[in-house]
Amino acid sequence: MLSDLKKLYRRFKAWQENPFEYHDSHIHHGCCNCGAESENNYCPRCGQKAVHGPITWRSVWQGIMDVWGVGTRSLPYTLWQLLWRPGYLIRDYISGKRQVSFPPVKMMVIVGLIAMLADNWMTDANSQSAADPITSTGLIYYWDLVTTWLLNHIEWVTLVAFSYCIIPIWILFRSAPAYPGHNLPQGFFIQVFSATQFLLIGTFLLEPIAVLFSLGVDIIIGSTVTVVVPIMLLINYKQLFGYGWWGTFWRVLMIIPFGVLIYRLMVRIFYAVNSLLVEPGDMVMEFWQDLMIIADVLMLMWLLAEIVGVINRKSWRELGWQAFKRPLLIAAGALLTGFACYRMGVDGAVTGLVQSYINIIA
């Protein structure tokens, strides 16, 4: 029994790593479109499929699906792979195997729309409380307007939240054994696949459970952020980058503070620009406070990136404490900016990070 399970697992593992098999027809034929002769599955001159049969009802269905862009590179099959071999699928795509996947951005939009429709159908509209009126002014009004809309459309919050992981993933996994040196555009597509996977899990698993057991939306969101997302990313990045379980685990945990700091940095930059554009003089102090918080966040992000770099390069094994000289200097700078924030009476990067963790857990 145990040996049979091991065989099944080995077969499943082999399928995860390489589920595609390609075979030429090896039948000499002439193309029906341009007349070129070959033994390939597709004509090397015009690209038409070499072997084809009569038009059937399946052809009609294929034509209808092509209108919506889901007729080729099957969307359902790509979503199936995204659930059972997510990391390997992502690696296939960013390494150049584009034909094996449905276009990821189009897939994310389609799944996002389906998730929004499913959420509207499963959620009782009468149970949702009306949003508080927006009273802010200036650029902050538009920020609050977008934030309010996102809070009422949790599916799109997911897509925005995963975008904060592009830079952290590049910092944490750029020395990965299975796929080293990936760039930021590739990181964009990594997060597109991850966001689509999360929407699938949330729409077709978590929301039905919430409706079935009459659970609140806050409970589902809390369990998703604290449990489902780390497990999902752990599996994805282990398959994609090739680190062991522990190496992947601590890097996934490090994504959270990086992502929170990037979000906090964007908010403070937005508020600083708003302070410059508003006329009253009392906004000058707020501008300098925002500027100091921005400096503090950048210093803390720099410190975390340096520590990760030392661990990735394993330079501490050869250089000892000297490998930490630059991180120690940056830590001193982070302490100075943190102390300056404290003297100005504003929350620095560390305080904001702790508050974010408390909000997530709560």
Secondary structure, 3 states (H helix, E strand, C coil): CHHHHHHHHHHHHHHHHCCCCCCCCCCCEECCCCCCEECCCECCCCCCECCCCCCCHHHHHHHHHHHCCCCCCCHHHHHHHHHHCHHHHHHHHHCCCHHHCCCHHHHHHHHHHHHHHHHHHHCCHHHCCCCCCCCCCCHHHHHHHHHHHHHCCHHHHHHHHHHCCHHHHHHHHCCCCCCCCCCHHHHHHHHHHHHHHHHHHHHHHHHHHHHHCCCCHHHHHHHHHHHHHHHHHHHHHHHHHCCCHHHHHHHHHHHHHHHHHHHHHHHHHHHHHHHHHCCCCCHHHHHHHHHHHHHHHHHHHHHHHHHHHHHHHCCHHHHHHHHHHHHHHHHHHHHHHHHHHHHCCCCCHHHHHHHHHHHHHC
